[in-house]
Amino acid sequence: MSINARLRDSAFLPGGNALVNGFAFESRSGGARRALMRNGQELEVFDLEELFAGERAPGAVFPLPWPGWEWGVHSVSPDGSFAVFSGQRAVRAVGAGGEPLWEYRHACWGPELGHPHSGDEQEVCRGSEHGSCRVSDDGRLVWAHVVTGDGEDDWQELWVVLDAKDGRELARLPLDSAAEGSHHLSHPDGIHMGLSIGMGQDGILLHWARWDGERLTEWDLNENLDRILIDVHPGHAGYLTVEHYGSDLELHALDGDVLASAEPEDAAAEAPASWDYGCGFVDAGTVIASVPDDEEFPDLAGHWLLDARTLRKRGRVSYPAGAPAPRHLLPLGDGTWLTWDGGAQTLNRWAESAG
């Protein structure tokens, strides 16, 4: 079955591919949705609703603390008054005027254990390994994936909770990981935080946690798992993961129990293709997922709408004639999803056609 998509909005946004195929998107439990776009030596923050309404200028601009550092996943406070940057050797908060607010120092993400530094804070060491950070939805906490130690005997990755006012460490959780990179995902309940750690060919680690002001409670969900944390149900009814190599898509309860599963199989129940990493909740009742091109099974390629409770396929998305066939997508949870048109440099917002 084919399901027609209609174009709701379109906005010019150079570099917008990072929004649908990366970690430039940030949503908040109150409904705010923002694009965090790197432009030269600055981080530009765009409100998506204002962008689609025609506002071309970013709502906030923050200078990058380490211009030569191109990695890390950063975050901006809910009110846009400060940004927190995940650097190679520190997590740093920066005010709206570019002034440093605080810094939480940690060991170097560079892959050479025990390597010296020149003392220049702008020095960038070899390698692309990095952590990530996330300001909580109430703006009071910063969750950060960092590393400590400088040798093989004391090297340790940590998940830390920091006070957003001064960077003071409130809690830490030792991690059994050797990351290439990571990203955080805030739960819509405003309480729980998810952390997905990619370790290349060594797999994926997934954690959920909450901080109640006194104690850090964590759920380690990695027994026999190798799954990427993708999205959380807008009605708090579970979260989505994709298997490391895309073999299946699963809906989980917060404790990790599998509620539903789907493979990208064809009508004959053959499934050599894989799900792409672009998927998530279009709304409370619908999931959108993508299958990359497969020469043997071309009818599977494209975007599919699934029932959010069972993950059964509802149909393949059909875009209007003449529209570029998009690969990457970003669902917004409000009945729409985003794609990127590289030729026109536009961010396109789609919805399921009522007809």
Backbone hydrogen bonds, N-H to C=O, Kabsch-Sander energy under -0.5 kcal/mol:
donor,donor_aa,acceptor,acceptor_aa,energy
3,I,316,R,-3.0
4,N,2,S,-0.5
5,A,318,S,-2.5
6,R,351,A,-2.9
8,R,6,R,-0.6
8,R,349,R,-3.1
9,D,349,R,-1.5
11,A,347,L,-2.1
13,L,345,Q,-2.4
16,G,13,L,-2.0
18,A,15,G,-2.0
19,L,16,G,-1.7
20,V,16,G,-0.9
21,N,17,N,-1.9
24,A,18,A,-1.4
26,E,34,R,-2.5
28,R,32,A,-2.2
31,G,28,R,-2.2
34,R,26,E,-2.9
35,A,46,F,-2.6
36,L,24,A,-3.6
37,M,35,A,-0.7
37,M,44,E,-2.9
39,N,42,E,-2.9
42,E,39,N,-1.2
43,L,62,F,-3.2
44,E,37,M,-3.5
44,E,42,E,-0.6
45,V,60,A,-2.8
46,F,35,A,-2.5
46,F,44,E,-0.5
48,L,33,R,-2.6
48,L,46,F,-0.5
51,L,47,D,-2.5
52,F,48,L,-2.5
53,A,49,E,-1.2
54,G,51,L,-1.4
55,E,50,E,-2.6
56,R,54,G,-0.8
59,G,45,V,-2.3
60,A,45,V,-1.2
62,F,43,L,-2.5
64,L,41,Q,-2.6
69,W,66,W,-2.1
70,E,68,G,-0.6
73,V,131,G,-0.9
74,H,72,G,-0.5
75,S,84,V,-2.3
77,S,82,F,-2.9
80,G,77,S,-1.7
83,A,94,V,-2.5
84,V,75,S,-3.2
85,F,92,R,-3.1
87,G,85,F,-0.9
87,G,90,A,-2.6
91,V,104,Y,-2.4
92,R,85,F,-2.0
93,A,102,W,-2.3
94,V,83,A,-2.8
95,G,99,E,-3.2
96,A,81,S,-1.2
98,G,95,G,-2.1
101,L,93,A,-3.0
102,W,93,A,-1.1
104,Y,91,V,-3.3
105,R,103,E,-0.6
106,H,89,R,-2.2
107,A,147,V,-2.1
109,W,88,Q,-1.7
113,L,111,P,-1.0
115,H,112,E,-1.6
121,E,119,G,-0.7
123,E,120,D,-2.0
125,C,123,E,-0.5
130,H,180,E,-0.7
132,S,145,H,-0.6
133,C,73,V,-1.9
134,R,143,W,-2.2
136,S,141,L,-2.5
139,G,136,S,-1.8
142,V,162,L,-2.2
143,W,134,R,-2.9
144,A,160,V,-2.5
145,H,132,S,-2.8
146,V,144,A,-0.6
146,V,158,L,-2.3
148,T,156,Q,-3.0
154,D,151,G,-0.5
155,W,151,G,-1.2
156,Q,148,T,-2.4
157,E,175,L,-0.6
158,L,146,V,-2.8
159,W,173,L,-2.2
160,V,144,A,-2.9
160,V,158,L,-0.6
161,V,171,A,-2.6
162,L,142,V,-3.0
163,D,168,R,-2.7
164,A,140,R,-2.4
164,A,162,L,-0.5
166,D,163,D,-0.5
167,G,163,D,-3.0
170,L,161,V,-3.4
171,A,161,V,-1.4
173,L,159,W,-2.0
175,L,157,E,-2.7
177,S,175,L,-1.1
180,E,198,G,-3.3
181,G,198,G,-1.6
183,H,196,S,-2.0
185,L,194,G,-2.1
187,H,192,H,-2.3
190,G,187,H,-2.2
193,M,209,A,-2.6
194,G,185,L,-2.6
195,L,207,H,-2.7
196,S,183,H,-2.7
197,I,205,L,-2.8
198,G,181,G,-2.5
198,G,196,S,-0.5
199,M,203,G,-2.9
202,D,199,M,-1.9
203,G,200,G,-1.9
205,L,197,I,-2.3
207,H,195,L,-2.3
208,W,219,W,-1.7
209,A,193,M,-2.0
210,R,217,T,-2.2
212,D,215,R,-1.8
217,T,210,R,-2.6
217,T,215,R,-0.6
219,W,208,W,-3.5
220,D,218,E,-0.6
221,L,206,L,-1.7
221,L,219,W,-0.7
224,N,222,N,-0.7
225,L,222,N,-1.1
228,I,242,V,-3.0
230,I,240,L,-2.5
231,D,240,L,-1.0
233,H,238,G,-3.3
236,H,233,H,-2.2
239,Y,252,H,-2.0
240,L,231,D,-3.1
241,T,250,E,-2.1
242,V,228,I,-1.7
243,E,248,D,-2.4
244,H,226,D,-2.4
246,G,243,E,-3.1
249,L,262,A,-2.8
250,E,241,T,-2.6
251,L,260,A,-2.6
252,H,239,Y,-2.9
253,A,257,D,-2.5
256,G,253,A,-2.3
259,L,251,L,-3.5
259,L,257,D,-0.5
260,A,251,L,-1.3
262,A,249,L,-2.4
265,E,263,E,-1.9
266,D,270,E,-2.4
269,A,266,D,-2.2
275,W,246,G,-3.2
276,D,290,S,-3.4
279,C,277,Y,-0.9
280,G,288,I,-1.8
282,V,280,G,-0.6
282,V,286,T,-1.8
283,D,286,T,-1.5
286,T,283,D,-0.8
287,V,306,L,-2.6
288,I,280,G,-2.8
289,A,304,W,-2.5
290,S,278,G,-0.8
291,V,302,G,-2.7
300,L,297,F,-1.7
301,A,297,F,-0.6
301,A,298,P,-0.6
302,G,291,V,-2.7
304,W,289,A,-3.5
305,L,315,G,-2.9
306,L,287,V,-3.3
307,D,312,R,-2.7
308,A,285,G,-2.2
311,L,307,D,-2.6
314,R,305,L,-3.5
315,G,305,L,-1.4
316,R,1,M,-2.6
317,V,303,H,-3.1
318,S,3,I,-2.9
319,Y,317,V,-0.5
323,A,320,P,-2.0
330,L,338,L,-1.9
332,L,336,T,-2.5
333,G,281,F,-0.9
333,G,336,T,-0.6
335,G,282,V,-3.9
336,T,282,V,-0.6
337,W,350,W,-1.7
338,L,330,L,-3.0
339,T,348,N,-2.2
341,D,346,T,-2.7
342,G,340,W,-0.7
345,Q,341,D,-1.3
346,T,341,D,-1.6
347,L,11,A,-3.3
348,N,339,T,-2.6
348,N,346,T,-0.6
349,R,9,D,-2.8
350,W,337,W,-3.2
351,A,6,R,-1.9
352,E,335,G,-0.6
353,S,4,N,-3.0
